[in-house]
């Protein structure tokens, strides 16, 4: 599978939607500073494997002005944004991060770069993601004559819920990787192995398939842990009769996947088989309810009700959620949410049963909401041995 084909993905739909929204609100200029928004607007995928760079002056910024888009990044991140710079009405600019010729002053350099892009013609309303814009950048806008700053922090969320074809392909490629990771994890769950052994086997298989470093989350926990719902893999040893919950998310090209299965080191006990079968039925029922117009909280209720009627403690976490440029987005499949599903949403569903310090099971699939139902995007083997 060629995971590099996203090079032709341009995020033009996202920018067009944003342009029309800002135009309808009388906003000619806007500053976007939330990393999820920046990724969604530009396709820029900042490296996150080792956390923020010490050379960064702040988050990547997008400046919008009358249909034109300028992405501001650290110089060595330019390669991750090359495709954006080749699109119509798009520009890429950068500031120097690492240097041996002067002190590390990324914040000052980013502010100077921002000044050079924005200049001083700031009449009219200016949109700003106020929660994420660095204080000195917001101050610079005031210094340059901005008269009216309009918070736009949540304006694009409704657009982000509906995935474009290019976003769906990015998600498919991520789910392809988690499928590979699960196959490796399933084989690695052996008596005498540890949680971190299983995790490393999955991560190695994923990165080998991708041909590059791929950040990996979420859980790898043996059933006898006290808190066995989730957690980072440690050196807990897998024993005969143990269950192991493996929940994997990859982050490729700025987009997230998610997935979960439960594996067994030896023949599952009768109790584990019953739990696993109930979790699978709950997952299957949840998927059967996914279609345009379905209400999030009603899906949540019916899945939980199946668990309750079968005599199991009802899990405390969400039944599901969407994802995209972040790992957890609306619509959330939770008791309070009246949001209706729409075509081209991508939904995770993940019912679980947990007995603290003994055993647990969670199964998770991703589904694409289609015109008349759902398409399962994850293909990992969730069956019992």
N, C-alpha and C positions, 0 to 999 in steps of 0.2 A: 504493500500500500504506500503510495507516495504522499507523505505528510507535508511536503513542501508546496503543494498546489495552491495553498492559501496566498501565495505571492501575488495572485491575480485578484485577490479580494480587496475591495477598495472602500467599503463602508460609505459609499455615496448615498445610499438610501437614508442612513442615519443623519448625515449632514443635511440632506434635503428636508427631512422632517423637522429638524431643528431650525433651519432657516425659515421655513414657513411659519412655525410657531412663534419665533421671535418677531418676524415681520407682522404677524397678526396682533401682537401685543405692543407694537410701536417701538420695538427695541432694535436699534441699528448696530449696537456693539455689545459684546458679552465676553466675560472671562470665565472659563471652565477650569477648575482646579481639582475636582474629585478624580482620583485615579480611575475609577470605574467609568466615569463619563468620558475621560480622555481616551481610554481604550475603545469605548463604544463609538466615539466620533471619528477616530483616526485609524483604528487597527493597531496602534502602537502597543507593543507588549514589553513592558519594562522587565528586566531580569529581577527575580525575587528570590533566587535560591539561597542567597546569603544575607538577605535583608537589605535595608537602604545603604547606599554607598556613603562613605564618609566625605566624599567630594561633592555630593549633591548640595545645591543651594536651596532646594525646595522641591515640591512635586512638579512633574511635567505640567505645563500650562498650555491651554488652547485659547487663543484670542480670535474672536469672531468680529468681523467688521464688514457689513453690507455684502454678505455673500462670499467673503474671502475668509480663509482659515489659516492661522499660523500656529504651528506646534513648536513649543520651546522645550528643549531637553538638554541634558548633560552631553558633552561632545562625544564621549564614547558610547552613547546610546543611539547615535544617529543611524547606525546600521539597522537597528530594530524598527526604524520608522521610514526607511527608504522608499517603500511603496507609496506611502502617504504623500511624500514630496513630489511624486510624479503625477499626481492627480490634478485635475483642473481646479483652479482657484485655491490651491493649497501650497503652503510654504513651510519649510523646515529650517529652524535656526537653532544654534546651540551656543553654549558658553563653556569655557575651559574649566575642567575639574582638576584632575591631577596635574601637578607641575612641580619641578624642582627649582624653578626660577623665581618663585614668589610664594608668599604664604597662601594657605588654602582658604580662599574667601569665596566659596561658591555662592553664598547668600547674596553678597555684594554684586557678584558677576551676574547672577540671575536677575537681580533688580535692574542692573544696567541694561541687560538685554531686553527686559520688559519695556523699559523706557524707550529704547530705540525702535521697538515694534509699535508701541502705542502712540508715540509722539505726543502731541499736545492738542489735538483737535477732538475734544471730547464733549461736544454738545449733545443734548438729548439724553434719553434714558440709557443706562448701561446695566446690563444684566451681570450678576456675579454669583458664583457658588460661594456664598459668604462663609459657610461652615468649614470649607477646606482651603480657601484662599489664604496664603500667608499674610500675616498682619502688615508686613512691610510692603507687600504688593498692593494690598488694599489702600494703604497710606499713599503709595505712589500715584494711584488713580486720583485720589483727592488732590495731591500736589500738582497733578497735570490738568486740573480743572474740571474733573468729573462733578457734575452738579447733582445727579440723582442716580444712586445705585439701587437696583432692583434685585432682591434675592431670587434666584432661580433654582435653588438647590434640588427641588423635587420635580421640576417641570418635565424632565425627560423620562421619568420612571414608567409612565404608561406606554411610551414607545418601546422601552427596553423589554417589556413583558412579551411582546410579539416578536419572535425571532425572524430575521430575514433569511433567505436561502443561504447566503454566505455564512451567517452565524450558525445555522443548523449544520452546515458541513463542518465547521470548526468543532462543534459539539460532537458530531459523529466521529471525527478523528480522535477526540479525547476518549470517547467511550470505547473505541477500538483498542486504545492503549490500556484502559482499565480491564477490559476483557482479557488481554494478555497477562496483566498483573495477577488477576484472579486465577488463571490457569496455573501460574507458577506458585502462587500461595497455596492452592489446593494440594499440590504435590509436596510442598514443604511442610505441611502440617503432619508431623510424625512424632511419635513418642520419643522424648529426649531432646527434641528441638526446642528452641525458645521463641517467644514472640518476635524478638528482633531478627532471628533467623528467617522467619516467615516473611517479615517485612522486607528484609534485604533481598530475598529471592524475588519478590514481586517487583521491587524497585529496579533491580538489575535487568529483569526481563523487559520492563517498560522502556528503560533508557536504551537498551540494545535495539529494540524495535524502532524507536524514534531516531536513533543515531545522534542523540544530543542529550544534554542534561534536561531532566523534566522534574520539577517540584512535585512532591507527592504528599498528600494528606490522607487519611484522617485517623482511623482507629485500627488497632490489632490487639485484641484482649482475650486472654484465656478465661474460661467460664468460672474458675474458682477465685478470681479476683473479687474483692469485696464490692468494688464499683465496677461491675462488668458490662455496663452499658456502652462504654467507650473509653478511649484513652490511648496515649502514645505507647508504642511497643517497648517493652522492657525485657529483662532477662528471666521473666517467669517461664519455667519449664513446662512443656506440654506433657501430660501424663496420660496413661490409658484411660479412656472414658471421658476425656475432656472435649469440650466444644471450644472453638476459636472463632470469634467474630472478626471478620476482615472487611473494613470499610475503606475504599480507596477513591481518592480524587486526584486526577492529574491536572496540571495547568500548562496548556500548550497554546502558543500564539495569543496569550492573554485571556483565554477562556477556560472555564472549569468543567470537569466532569464529576460524577459521583456514582457510587455503586456499593453494594454490600452483599455478602454471603456469609454463611456459617459453615465451617468445616469441622470434621471430627477425626481425631487421631486414630481411633479404632471404631469398631461397630457401635453406632449410637445406642444408647439405652432406650427402653420403651418410653420413658418420659421424654427423652430428647426427640424421639421420632414423633411423638404426639405433638410436642411443641412446634417442631419444624413443619409438620403438616398443617397445623393451624395457621402459622405465619404465612405459609405459601398460599393457603386459601384466602387469607385476608388480603395479601398482595394481589392475587388474581381478581378478587372482587373489586378492589380499589381501581385496578386498571380497567375493569369492565364498566366502571362508572364514569370514566374520563371521556368527555365529548364536549363540543361547544355548548355553552349554556349551563353546564353542570356547576353547582355552587360548591366552593371549596369546603366550607364547614360541613356540608351535608355528606361529602365524601369522607371527611374526617370522622364524622359521627358513625357512619355505617361500618367503617373499618374497626373502630373501637368497639362498637356494639357486638360485632362478630367475636372479638376477643372475650368480651365480658360474658356473652352467652355460653362460651365454651369453658368458662370457669377460670380464666387466667387473669392475673393482675394486669390492668391496662397500663401500657407504657406512658411515661410522663412527657415524652418528647413529641415533636410534631409528627404527623402522619406523612407529611411530605412538604416539598418546597420547589420553587423554580431555581434556576441557576443560569449563569451566562458569564459576564465579565466579573462577577463575584460568585462565591460559593453558595449563597443563600439569598434568593430574591423572591419577590411577589410573582405569582400568588403563592402564599403559604397555605398549606393544607392543615389548618388548625381550627379549634372550636370557635373562635371569634370571627372568622373571615367570611364575609358575605360576597366576596369577589367571584364573578362568574368566569369560567374557563372560556378561552377563545382559540380559534384555529391558529396554529403555529406557536402556541406556548409549548414550552418543554417543562415537564413536571417529573420530579422524583417522588416515589412512594416507598416508604420504608417502615412497615410495622415490625414490632419486636416483642419478645417475651423474655423476662429476666428474673432469675432467682439469685439474689445476691450471694456471692461466695460459693455458688454451686454450679450453675450453668446458665446459658443464655442463647438466644437466637435472634437474628435480625436478617431480613432479606430485603433487597432494594433493587428496583428497576427504574430506568428513565423512560418516559413515554412522550412522544410528540402528539399534541392534540391535532387531529386531522379533521377534515370536513364532517366525517360521520363517525368518529370514534378516536382510536389511539393507535399509534405505531410504537412498538417497543424498540428502543434504541440500544439498550444494553443486551449483550448476548452471553454473559458469563454463566457458567454452570452452577446452579444453586441447589441441585439435587443432593440427597443423602447418599452415602455409599451403600 
